[in-house]
Amino acid sequence: MNKKVYLQDLGHKDYKETWDYQELLFKQIIDVKIRNRREGLRLETPNYFLLVEHPHVYTLGKSGNLVNLLASEQELTKKGASFYKTNRGGDITYHGPGQIVGYPILDLDNFFTDIHKYLRFLEEVIILTLEEYGVKGERSDGETGVWLDVGTPFARKICAMGVRASRWVTMHGFALNVNADLGYFDMMIPCGIKDKAVTSLNIELGKQEVDMEEVKEKLLRHFNVLFESKLIKQKTPV
């Protein structure tokens, strides 16, 4: 099993360009697996972890409902936002500046073949990172992602998740609000859940801004421990 994970920090990058790049890496891994099976080979499958910050964009998952997007095409254009229907799970999500988006593209045959465990591990990475800031992240039954004050009238989501998996290869991932402009969440019903709010780490800490690089470092450290992986920084593509 190959536990090496190539880490690429893409910086600020368009959603569609990043999605296309994910698809490329995803296909490369699956192609190796197909060749191994057909030819009786044991070629090593690579793993990747992409970090990125997107311009304002709304994405709708396969099981999502378009009625949860509350803005017209003209209103999105006015706000400088784009919209895409995607092939991940989940409903509608917003990505934008001040948000750390993580896309692990892993061959789970290298780790464990359990999608539910995979999602719980991703949530745990976020929960442990928030804990370092004195913020108690929690799971909410039946609702993927990480929340604060679950079970109270003040429940609010700080990290959304939605993944796709085929032949035990994953793509898409999580979006953690660190310094996010929460006004953009008013243009949708986040994840299709009407009765809960959204928050950002800087707001929870009462700060104007939280160091994004510091948060990334903590996320990656917890990812390495939970997945027993070895992250290897890799030069990002142009």
N, C-alpha and C positions, 0 to 999 in steps of 0.2 A: 504494500500500500504506500502510495506517495503522499506524504504529509507536507511537502513543500507547497507553499502558496505564493504565487508571484503578485506582489502588491504594486499597483499603479495608481498614483494620485493624478487624476486628469485635470485637476484645477477647476476652472469655470468652463463648462462645455455644454453645447446644445443637447437637449434631450434626445432628439431623433438620431443625431450623430452617435451619441453614446449607446443608444438602443441598438443601432446597426453594428456597432463595435462589439457589444455583448453577444449579439447573434453570431458574429464571426467566430469569437472564441468558443462559444457554446457548440457550434457546429464542428469546430476542429476537435474538440474533446469527444463528441459523439462519433465522429468519423474514425477516430482511433479505436474506440470501443467496438464499433462495427467490424473494423478490420481484424481486431483481436479475435472476435468470435468466429468470423468467417474463415480466417487463415490459421486459427489455432495458435496465435501469437500471444505474447505477454508484454506488449509495449506499454510503457508507463504513460498514464494520462496526466496532463498538467492540471493545475488548479490556479485560479486567479481571484483577486479581490480588487475591485475598482472602487476608488473614492472619488466623488465628484460633487460639484455645486452647479445646479442648473439655473438658467434664466427662468423667469416666471412661466410655469407650465402646469396644466391640469391633465391628468391621465385617468382613463377609465378602464378598470379591469374587465375580464371576460364575464364575470358574474355581476357587473355593475349596471346601474340604471341611469340613463342619461338625464332623467328628471332631477337627479341630485346635483347637476350643474345648474346653478341659478342665474348664470349670465349668458347673454346672447353673444353671437360671434362679434358683433360690433363693440359690445362692452369689453370683451376680452382684448380686442385690438387696442381699444382706448387705454387699457391697463397694461399694455405691452406683454400680454400673456398669450400662449399658444395652447392647443388642445390636441390630445392623441388618444385613440382607442388602442389599448395594448393587449398583449397575450399573457399577462400575469393574472394571478388570482386577486380577489378583492374588488372593491367598488372604486369610488372616485378619490383621488389623492392630489394634493398640490405639492409642487416642488419649486423652490426659489432660492435666492441669495440668503445666506445665513442659516442654511440647512445642510447638514452633512448627509449625503446619500451614499449608501454602501451597496455595492453589487457583488456579492460572492458568487463566482462561477466555479463551482466545485463539482468534482466527480465524487459523489457520496460513497461510492465503492471504496474510496480511499479513507473514509472516515466511519460512517455507519449508514445503513440503508433504512432510514426512518425519517420521513418528511416531518412528522409531528415533533420528533426530537430535534430536528434541524431548526424548526421555527422556535421551539422553546429555548434552544441554545442562543439563537440570535437575540431573542428577548432578554435572555440572561446577560448577554454582552452589554446591552443598553442599561439594564437594571444595575449591574455592578459599576458601570461608568457613572451613572447618576449618583450612586451611593457615595462616590468619592467627593461629590459636591454637596453632600448632606441632603440630597433629594431622594425621597423614597418612591422609586418606580415600582409598579405592580402590574400583574396580569389581570385582565377582566374576562370572566368566563364567557366563552363563545365569541370573543372579540380579539382577534390577533393584534399584537402591538403592545406598547407600553403606556401605562396610564398613571395618573396621580389621583389620590383620594378616591379610590374605587369604592363603590357602595355608599357614597355620600352625594348630596345634591351638587357638590363641587367637583365631581369627577371630570377629568380633562385629559386629553390625549397629548403625549409629547413625542411619540414615535409611531409612525405608521409602517406597516409591512405588507408586502405582497410578493409572492414568488411564483416561478414557473419551474417545473421539473420534468425531464424526459430521460428515460434510461438512467435514472439516478443522477443526472447532471442538472444543476440549479442555475437560475439566472434571476434578474431583478433582485429585490432585497428590502432594505429599510431606509427610512428617511427620518432623521432625528432633528428636531427643531432646536437650534442652538441660539441663533440671533435672528429668528425668522420674523418677517412682517406679518403679523396675524390678521391684518386687514384683508389679505388675499383669501383667507379661509371663509370670509363672509360671502364669497361668491359661489359657495358650494355647501352641500351637506356632507361634512367629512366622513368618508367611508360609509355613507348612507345612514349614519346614526344621528338621529335628530336631537336627542336629549342630552348630549354631552359636548362640552366645550373643548377647545384646543389651547395648548400653551407652548411656551418656549423656555429653554433653560435660563436665558438671561433674565426673563421676567420672574421666574421662580426665585432667582438669586438676588433680584432687585438691582441688577446691573444694566448699564447701557449696552455692554458688549462682553461676551465671554470669548476667551482665546480659542479659536477654532482648531489650531494646530495642537494645542494641549488636549482638547477633547478627542481628537483623532488618535493621539498617542495612547490615551487611556483605552479607547475602543479597541485598538489593535492589540494592546497588551492582553486584554481580557479575551479577545478572540483567540489569540495564540494559546492561552492556557486551556480554555474550554474545548477547543477543537484539537488540542495537542499538535498544533501545526508549527511549521517553521516559515515565517513570513520573510520573503526575499524581495527587497525593493528592486523594481525593474523600471528602466527608462520608459517613459510614456510615449505612445505613438504621436506623430505630428497631427 
